């Protein structure tokens, strides 16, 4: 539901394992008001910044869930 998603986005924190709406999987390294920095490669310390709303889920289960069908 929208309320659960809003709560999930508001409680993101450093160290959370997340999956973005684009399917990128990584670990949150920094949280700002409207964006998060996610480490996506441990070996090269590669990080990407995402809009906070682009995080689809937190935890291992987020990788395996199908996106919600909007139709």
trRosetta pair geometry for C-beta under 8 A, 3 or more apart (Angstrom, degrees):
i j d omega theta_ij theta_ji phi_ij phi_ji
1 4 4.9 94 57 8 80 101
1 5 7.1 -147 95 -4 42 89
2 5 5.7 -57 -148 38 33 111
2 6 6.2 34 155 -21 67 107
3 6 5.8 -53 -146 36 30 112
3 7 6.4 31 154 -18 63 106
4 7 5.7 -55 -149 37 31 112
4 8 6.3 35 152 -22 65 105
5 8 5.6 -52 -147 34 32 113
5 9 6.4 28 156 -15 65 106
6 9 5.9 -56 -147 38 29 108
6 10 6.2 24 156 -17 64 111
7 10 5.8 -61 -145 39 29 108
7 11 6.3 9 162 -7 66 114
8 11 6.4 -73 -146 43 24 98
8 12 7.4 52 153 -56 60 81
8 55 7.7 -145 129 111 105 114
8 57 7.3 -41 174 -128 152 46
8 58 6.1 -165 -165 0 107 116
9 12 6.2 -20 -160 -21 36 111
9 52 5.6 98 -169 154 107 104
9 53 6.7 11 -129 -99 148 48
9 55 6.4 150 -109 63 82 114
12 16 5.8 -116 -153 36 70 156
12 18 7.2 15 -132 -76 114 140
12 28 6.1 163 174 -94 103 165
12 31 5.4 163 107 -112 100 134
12 36 6.0 -68 139 -88 148 140
12 52 6.9 -163 25 -145 149 99
12 55 6.4 101 -89 50 142 172
12 58 7.0 -164 -106 -82 78 129
13 16 5.6 110 60 -28 61 111
13 28 6.8 138 102 91 27 143
13 31 6.3 -72 -117 -14 34 147
14 28 5.5 -134 -118 112 34 96
14 29 6.3 24 -135 -163 92 21
14 30 6.6 15 -92 -85 102 30
14 31 6.5 -123 -49 -8 70 99
15 27 6.5 -21 -145 -173 27 105
15 28 6.5 -33 30 66 25 89
16 27 7.1 158 80 -153 38 61
16 28 4.7 23 52 17 86 123
16 58 5.1 -44 -177 -143 121 113
16 59 7.7 -59 -166 -50 85 58
17 25 7.4 9 -180 -174 90 88
17 26 7.6 -162 -147 111 60 24
17 27 5.7 -35 -97 -97 60 73
17 58 6.8 113 75 -168 57 61
17 59 6.0 82 72 -107 100 22
17 60 6.7 25 98 -59 142 56
17 62 7.7 179 116 36 85 123
18 25 7.4 -178 93 -145 44 50
18 26 6.5 -18 60 67 81 64
18 27 7.5 131 17 -113 79 23
18 28 5.9 61 -4 -44 124 96
18 36 7.5 36 38 114 164 155
18 38 6.4 -98 61 -116 116 128
18 55 5.0 -45 -173 -144 136 111
18 56 7.8 135 178 47 87 61
18 57 6.8 165 -152 88 66 44
18 58 5.4 -33 -98 -103 78 62
18 62 6.6 -33 -155 85 44 165
19 23 6.7 -18 -173 -142 101 32
19 24 7.0 159 -155 78 54 42
19 25 5.1 -18 -101 -97 80 75
19 55 7.6 108 75 -160 39 66
19 56 5.3 -48 100 60 86 105
19 57 5.2 3 49 56 100 89
19 62 4.0 -179 22 128 116 112
19 63 5.2 167 -71 -80 144 59
20 23 6.8 -41 71 27 77 20
20 24 4.4 13 28 48 118 93
20 25 8.0 -137 10 -65 75 34
20 38 7.4 -138 -48 10 114 169
20 50 5.7 -131 -108 -132 133 159
20 54 5.0 3 -154 144 105 95
20 55 5.9 -66 -106 -104 62 42
20 56 5.9 94 174 -3 19 94
21 54 5.3 -108 16 -161 103 64
21 55 7.7 60 -26 94 78 1
21 56 4.7 132 -76 -60 58 109
21 67 7.3 69 -148 -108 79 127
22 54 7.2 -5 -5 -175 96 112
24 38 7.0 114 126 103 118 147
24 40 6.0 -48 -177 -113 107 130
24 48 7.0 -50 168 59 158 147
24 50 7.7 -175 68 -71 137 140
25 40 7.3 114 80 -135 47 83
25 63 5.8 18 -98 -97 131 112
26 38 3.9 106 89 162 132 105
26 39 5.3 -179 -177 80 113 44
26 40 4.0 -68 -84 -89 131 61
26 48 7.4 147 8 37 166 99
27 38 6.6 146 68 -159 30 71
27 39 4.9 -16 60 54 90 99
28 31 6.2 21 176 -59 129 92
28 36 5.3 -55 -129 -176 105 123
28 37 7.2 101 -159 74 61 53
28 38 5.8 -42 -94 -100 49 72
28 39 8.0 -167 -83 12 1 78
29 37 4.8 -58 64 102 98 101
29 38 6.8 158 6 -114 87 18
29 39 5.0 87 -44 -31 120 98
29 47 6.0 -55 25 -123 147 129
30 36 6.8 166 87 -159 56 55
30 37 4.1 27 46 34 98 116
31 36 5.3 -14 -108 -110 65 87
31 37 7.9 -126 -61 23 33 72
31 52 7.8 65 -152 -103 87 110
32 35 5.1 8 58 59 110 76
32 36 7.1 -167 25 -80 71 39
32 37 8.0 64 -9 -18 100 89
32 52 8.0 -133 73 -55 66 111
33 52 7.9 -102 126 -26 38 140
34 51 6.4 -29 155 -148 85 75
34 52 5.5 -120 -168 3 38 112
35 49 5.4 23 167 -180 130 101
35 50 6.3 166 -156 85 83 38
35 51 5.6 -60 -101 -110 80 34
35 52 5.8 -123 -90 -38 22 76
36 49 7.2 167 86 -151 36 59
36 50 5.6 -16 60 61 84 90
36 52 5.7 99 -20 -98 95 67
36 55 6.5 32 27 -50 145 126
37 47 5.3 18 176 175 100 123
37 48 7.3 170 -153 86 60 31
37 49 5.2 -33 -97 -95 72 73
37 50 7.9 157 -96 18 25 71
38 47 6.6 158 80 -155 36 72
38 48 5.6 -21 61 62 89 81
38 49 7.7 150 15 -101 74 23
38 50 6.0 12 0 3 120 116
39 42 7.1 71 147 -82 119 54
39 45 6.7 -54 -140 -156 113 52
39 46 7.0 118 -158 79 63 49
39 47 5.1 -41 -94 -94 59 83
40 46 5.4 -53 63 99 86 101
40 47 6.9 144 8 -113 79 28
40 48 5.8 19 -14 5 127 108
41 44 4.8 4 115 47 127 93
41 45 7.0 -44 89 14 82 10
41 46 3.8 38 37 32 113 111
42 45 7.4 13 -166 -74 26 48
50 54 4.4 -116 176 70 112 131
50 55 6.7 119 110 -54 136 77
51 54 4.7 99 64 -12 82 106
52 55 6.4 -40 -174 7 47 109
55 58 7.3 29 164 -61 122 79
56 62 6.2 140 97 -169 88 109
56 65 7.9 -163 140 76 115 115
56 67 7.1 -73 -146 -102 140 90
57 61 6.9 -100 158 94 139 77
57 62 2.6 179 99 -122 117 110
57 63 7.8 -134 78 -31 125 39
57 65 6.2 105 -42 38 164 133
58 62 5.9 122 30 -44 13 140
59 62 5.6 123 64 -12 62 99
60 63 6.4 -47 -174 18 47 110
60 64 7.7 18 146 -1 70 108
61 64 6.1 -74 -159 44 46 100
61 65 6.2 50 152 -36 80 106
62 65 6.1 -50 -143 21 32 113
